[in-house]
Amino acid sequence: MSADAPTWPAAFAERYRAAGYWQGETFGQMLAARAQEFPDRVAVVDPAGEGRRWTYGELDRRADRLAAGFLAAGIGRGDRVVVQLPNIAEFFEVVFALFRIGALPVFALPAHRETEIRYFCEFSEAVAYVIADRHEGFDHRELAARVKAQARALRHVFVVGDPGGHTALGSVPREPDDRLDSHRGPQASDVAFLQLSGGSTGIPKLIPRTHDDYLYSVRASNEICAVDENSVHLIVLPAAHNFPLSSPGSLGALCAGARVVLCPAPAPDTAFPLIESEAVTITGLVPPLALLWTEAAPHTSHDLSSLEVLLVGGAKLSEEAARRIGPVLGCVLQQVFGMAEGLVNYTRLDDDEETVVTTQGRPISPDDEVRIVDEADRDVPPGGTGHLLTRGPYTIRGYWRAPEHNARSFTPDGFYRTGDIARSTPSGHLVVEGRAKDQINRGGEKIAAEEVENVILGHPAVHDVSVVSVPDDYLGERSCAYVILRPDAELRPAAVRRYVRERGLAAYKIPDRVEFVEAFPSTGIGKVSKKDLRTTAARPRH
């Protein structure tokens, strides 16, 4: 067990290798194999980069040349490199170069700012930081200069575009030489990168993922989602996030020899033309974006008929919203419920409609162990609701350099405490009732925010809703429903509360407050930030 990154006990590792889950392949080896098999097939399409189209052979060569340049700059096996790039082709060039030499990308999101980036650089002792010069009006070079002045280990800042006072990424690659050939690259059991925890509360923790475990989840996801060399995967969400990276995501597409199309912005006006021009077959969205797309699709002039599968995950998709997607977008919905720490669940392509719209799927692996327990860690009766615990061949055994947090987040026998409240159906599908912290305790009565949201979403005037807790001196907590209306719709708070009451919910579940808003605050991946909504709701009202 590493002091930095706790790993699987030997008996579990042996079992996972014997079962064929862990195949002893690194990401660098995977790309090299695809490049040999499909050298002239297009691997990455970058509309933001003047329509660049890199083949597998070209991506492989670029990764080799950049790997040689990184080695010459003194970056080697085990070094950490914070990567904060938007959806551009260089993202893949950089991460595969780092994979080749065994350096560890630390995946930051484009929306992260100085507090998070300084933390990532200092906590991981990163030796390099890779950025775009500007993105969405923000100058990352200025941020990098401030962070570099404070993060003692940080030696290099590499910039895609105008480097300012830093080093242009384009000046780093060099022809591979004996240095790269003789370099001892990573083993498949080594940590490949550091992913971020959800980040909806506080600064994210760092999640160590190995080549073996992550590639298993990618290959299994491809099989479940029917991704093969003929697939075209549109990456709409930030490329570094776990969902668009691996479920099955860009890495799944590259593992299959498919084509990855990078979408520079998630809005329908940007994404719909790419679906038409690239004949996109599969993509993944978070629920707020899925709702936005379903609103826009009936009015678009673009042909979306190539789209076969829409994956929706990152947060729970309500039943009401799920029922809208297929009829409007003309594709199959697959719900995805997973976490960067490991466990991923999918509804299957052959599941019946009720299963698809009412559950969040079942686990990838036969060796995914799932427990649903009460507050005392006792298993609840079959079908009962409780805290979701899991362990398995691609679920971590501990966060990076976080022994105290690991003691709270993992049971002594290695089960990860996901923080989700869920129940299991007889078929093994999970129904996620919400996050433990999203449950509202109203004078001792527990309210699942997701349940109330699902009811309100059924109102024909409602586009989206988020229910959060509000501190209350008398009851401890009351509930507040933030509501986004459909275009041109009108509604009063009393009508929302009446609608909930008329649907037969207990009186204590009717929102104490209803607030109408134009949009919800969001996290870097585009999830609704309930933390920010709770902060807003708690402010004194005038």
N, C-alpha and C positions, 0 to 999 in steps of 0.2 A: 504494500500500500504506500503510495507516494505521499510525502508530507504536503505537497502542493495540491494534489488531486487524488482523493481516495478512489480506488478502483475495485473491480469485482474480485471476490475471493477466488482462489485457484480452482476450487471445485466447480464454481459457477462458470468460470472462464472455459474450463475443459468441456463442460456440458454444452456451452454455446458453440464452441468450435466443432465438437462432434456432431452437433445437429446441422452444421453447415451454415449457421447464421454468420459467424465470423470466418471470412475466407482468406485472411492474410493479405489483403490487397490494400494499398494506400491510394489516396486520391490522385497522386501524381502518376502512379501506375495505371489507374483507371483511365485517365485522359490519354496516356500514351497508347493504351490498347485500342481506344476508340479512334485515335488518329491513324493508327496502322490499319484499322478495319475500314474507316470511312475518311480517307485523307482529303477528298475533294468535296465532301458534303458540308453544307453550311451549318455551323455550330451556333453562332451568335449573330443576331441582327441588332444593330444599334441605330435606331432612327434619329436619336439626338446627336449622334456623331456623323452627320452627313450621310446617313444611310449605310454605314459600314457593315459589311458582311464577311465575317471571319469564318474560314473553314476549320474543320477539326485539325487538319495539318498545320494551318497557320497559328491557331491558338496554342497548339502544342509547342511549336517553335518559339513563339513569343514568350511562353512561360519558361522555356529553357534559357532563353537569352536574358530575361529579367532575373531569373534565379542566379545565373552567372554574375550578373551585375550586383545583385544583393550580396553574394558571397564576397565579391571584390570590395564591397563597402564595409565588410566586417560583420555582416548579419549572418548568423548561422543557426545550427540546430538548437532548438529550445528557446531561442530569443522570441520575445513577444513584439508584435507590430500591430498598432491600432490602425484599422482600415475603416475610413469613413468616406465612402464614395456613393454617389447617386447611381441610378440605373444606367450605367455606361459600360461599354465593353471592357474597359481597363479593370473593372472590378474582378473579372475572371482571370485576366492576365496576371494581376497582382496575387490573388489568393492561390492560384495554381503554382506560381513561382515560389511562394512561401511554403506550400505543401511539399514541393520538390526538395527543398533544402531542410525541411523539418522545423522551420520557424513557425510560430503560432500566430495566425491572424486573431486579433481581438475585434470582433465585429461590432462597430458602432453604427448608429443610424444617422442619416443625414440631418435629422431634426435635433440631435444632441448638440448641446452648447458647452460653454466653458466648464461648468460645474461637473458635468458627466465626463467630458473628455479628460480633464485634469485628473479626475478620480481613476479612470481607466488607465491612463499613462502611469500614474504614480503607483497604483495598487498592483498592476501587472508588471511594473518596472520595464515598461516598453522601451525598446531602443530606437524605434522608428514610428512615424505617424504618416499615413498616406491619405491625401485629401484631393478634392477638386479645388480649383482656385476660387470659384464662386458657384453658389447653387441657390436658386430662388431668391436672389438678391442679397444673400449673406456671403461675406468675405471670410472664408475659412482660413486664409493665410494669416490674417490678423489674430484670429483665435490661436492658431498654431504658434505664433511668435510668443504670445503670452504664456501658453502652456509650456513651451520649450524652456522658457526662462525659469520655470519653477520645478519641472519634473527632472530630477537629477540624472536619471538613466537615459533620457531621450537625447539621442545624438543626431538623428536625421529627420527631416520633414521632406517628403516627396510630394510634388504637386502635379496633378493633371491639368495642363493649361499653363497660363502665365505663372511662373514660380514666385514672382516677387523677390523676396530675399531668401528664398529656400531653394531646393534642388528640383529641377524639372524631372518628372518621372521618365520622360522620353530620353533623357541623357544617361539613364542608368543601364539599360540593357547592353550586353556585350556578347560577342560570340562565345559559346561554351568552350571551355578549354579543360586542361587536366585538373584544374581546381574543382570544377563541377563533377567531372568523371570520378575523381578520387574521394569526393565528399561522401561521408557516411550519412545517407539519408535516413528518414524515419522508418521505424517499424510500424506495422499495422496496429499493434497494440498501444502505440504512443498516442498521447493527446495530439489531435490535429489542429484544434482551434479552441478559442474561448468564446462561447456564445453568451448572450445576455439573458438574464431572467426577465420576466414579463415587464417590469419597470413601471407598472401602473401606480405603485406606491414607493416613494423613496428612490434611491440610486440602485440600479440593477446590480445583482450579484453576478459573478462570472461562473459560467458553466463549462466544465472541461469535457469535450467530446472527442473520442478516439476515431481513427480511421475505420477500424473494424466495426464499432457499434453504429456509427452514423451511416456508413455505406450499407450496412444491413437494412437499416430503416428505409434508405433510399430505394434499394432493390425491391424490398417488399412492397413499398408504396407504389412503385411502377407496376407491379403485378396486380395489385388491387385496383388501380386506376386505369389499367389497360394502356399504359404508356409504352410505345415502342419507337422504332426508328422513323416511323411515318408521322409521329405526333409533332405538333407545333405548340409550344407552351409560351403563353404571354405572361411575362413577369410584371405585374401591375404594382404590387406592394414593394416596399424597399427591399432590394435584392439581398441584403445581409440578414434579414430577419429569418428566423427559423422556418416559418410557414412557407414563404416563397422560395426558400433555399432547398427544402427537402421533402415537402409533402404534396406531391413528389417533387415539385419545384424545379429550379434550374439544374440542380445537381442530378435529379432524377432524369431530366431530359438529356443531359450530357452523358449520363451513364448508359442510356438507351440508344445513343446515337441520333437523337431527335434534334429539333431546332429550337433554340431559345430566342424569343423576341423580347427585347427590353422596352417597356412602356415608360416614357419619361414622366408621365403624370397619370393619375388614376381616373381623371374625369372622363365621362363617356365621349366627349368631343375629341379627346386624344386617343382613347382606347378603341373605340368602334371603327375608325378608319383602318387601324392596324389589324383588327380581326378580319376585316374584309381583304385588305391587300396581301396579308401573309397567310390567309386561310388558317387562322388559329383554331386549334381543336380543343384546347384545354387552358383554363386559367383559374386563379384563386383570388378570392376577395374576402374582406372582413364584412360583417353584416351591414354596417351603415353604407358601405359602397355597393353591396348587393341591392339594397333598397334603392339607392340612387340610380343604378343601372336599370332596374325594373321600371322606374318612373320614366327614364329617358328612352328606352328601347322602342316603345310604340311610335315614337315621333322621329326616329332616325331614318335617314335615307340610305344608310350603309347596310350592306348584306351581312348579317350575322349568322347565316345558316351553316357555316363551317364549324361553329362552336358546338362541340359534342358534350363536354362535361364542364360544369362550373362547381368548383370546390369552394365552400364557404366555411371559414373557421376563424380562429383568433379570439372569438368570443361566442357565446351561445346565440344561435339563430333561433328566433322564436317560431313556433308552429305557424302562426299567422303569416309571418314573412316568408317562411319556407314554401307555403302553398302558392305564393305569388310568382315564384321564380320560373319554374318549368313552363307554365303556360305562356308567360310573357317573353322569355328569352329563347324558348324553343330548344332547350338542352336538358340534359340530365343533371340533377342536383346531387352532389355528394357532400354530406356534412362531414366536417373534420373537427375533431376535438383532440387537442394535444398540447404539448408543452415543450419548451426548449430543453427541459431537464430529461425528456425521454418519451414516455408513453404517448402513442398516437392512435386514435380511433377513427375509423371511416365507416360511414354507411356504404354498403356494397352496391355495385352497379346492378345486381339482380335482386336487391331488396325490394319489397313491395312499397307502394307509395306511403302508406301510413307509417311504416318503419322509418323511411327517409325523412319525413317531415316531423316526426315526433321524437326521434332519438338522435343522439350525437355519435352513433356508430359503435363498432366493437373493435377491440385491439388488433393491431397488426399481427402479432406473433402468438403462436400456440403457447409460448413460454412467457408471455406477459401475465404476471400474477397480479390480480386485482382484489383488494379487500375494501369493504365498506363497513365502517366501524362507528361506534358511538363515542361520546366524549371520553370514555375510559378505555378506548382502543379495543372494545369487545365487538365482534362481528354482529351486525344487525341481522334480523331474520330475512330470508329471501324476499326481495322486492322492497325492503325497507330503505329509508333514506338515511344517509350518514356521510361521514368524512371519507373521501376517496384516498386510498393508499395504493402504491404500486411498486413493483420491482420487475426487472426483466433484462433481456439482452441488449437493450439500447437505452435503459434508464440509468442515469448516473447514480453513483453511491456517495456523492458529496460534492459540494461547491469548491471552487478554487480558493485555497488558503482561508477557509472559514470554519475552523473546528467548532467554535461555539454555536454558530448558526447550524452547522451540520448536526449537532447533538439535538437540536430542536426539530429539524426538518426531516430527520430520518430515524426510523425505529432502530433498536439495537440489532435486529436481524435484517436490516438493509432496505426496508420499505420506505419509499419517499412519500412524505405527507404533501399532497398536491395543493391543499387549501381549497379544494372543490367539494361542494355538497352534491351528491349524486345518488342514483339508485340504478339497479341492474334489472333488465327485463329477463324473462325466461330464456330468450334467445342469446343472452350475453351482451346485448346492446346496452349502452349506458345512456341514461337520461340525466343531464346536468341541471340541477335545480338552481345553481348559482355558486358564487364564491362564499366561503364561510363569512368573510367580512362584509358581504353584501346583504346578509340577513339582518333585518331590522327587528330590534327587540322593543316592542311597544307595550310598556307596562307589563312585561312578562309574556306577552303574546308574540310569537315569532312570525314574521312576515318574510316570505321569499320574494325578493324584488322581481325575479324573473316571472313569477306567476302573475303578478299584477301587470307587469309590462305586456305579457302575452294577451291579457284581456283588453287592455287599452288599445293595443295595435289592431284589434278587430274593428275599431270604429272607422267608418269609411272616410272620415275627415283627417285621420291621423296618419302621418308618414312614419314617424319614429318616436320612441319614448324611452326614458331612462328614469327609474325610480331609485331614490337614495334616502338615506336616513338624515334626520335633522335633530340636533340635540334639543332636549326638552327637560325643563326643570322638574316637571311633574311625572311624566311617563318614562323619562330616560331618553327615549327617542320617539319621534314622530316620522311620518313619511312624506316625501315630496316627489311629485311626478313632474319631470321636465318633458314637455311635449313639443314636437315639431309637427306643424300641420302641413297637409298637402297644399299645393299651389291653389290660391284663391279660396281655400276653405276658411270657414269661420266657426269658432267654437268658444264657449265660455267655460271657466273652471267648473262651475256647478254642473254643466252638462257632462263633463268627463266623470265627475264623481257619481252622478246619477247613472251613467252608463255602466260603471263598475258595479254599482249596487244592483242594477237590474240583471246583471249576469250571475247573480247568486253567490258572490263572494261574501265571506264573513264581514261584518261591519268594521272590524278593526283593520281589515285589509284595504278599505277605501282610502285613497290618499288624503292626508290631512291638508296638503297644499297641492295646487296645480299651477305650474308656471309655463307659459308659452315662450319658446326661444326659436331663433332662426337656425342655430346649429349647436352641436355639443362640442365642448373642448375635447381634444383627442391626444392620445399618446403618440410617440414617434411612428408607430406602425399603423396608426389610424383607428385603433380601438377607442371607444368612448372612455374618457378619463373620469371615472366615477369619483376618484379622489378630488378632482377639481370641482365637480358638481357638488360634492358634499361640503367643500370649503365655501362655495358660493351660497349654498342653502343655509349655512350656519351664520352668515353675516346678519347683523341686525337689519330689520326692515324698517324703512322710513315711510 
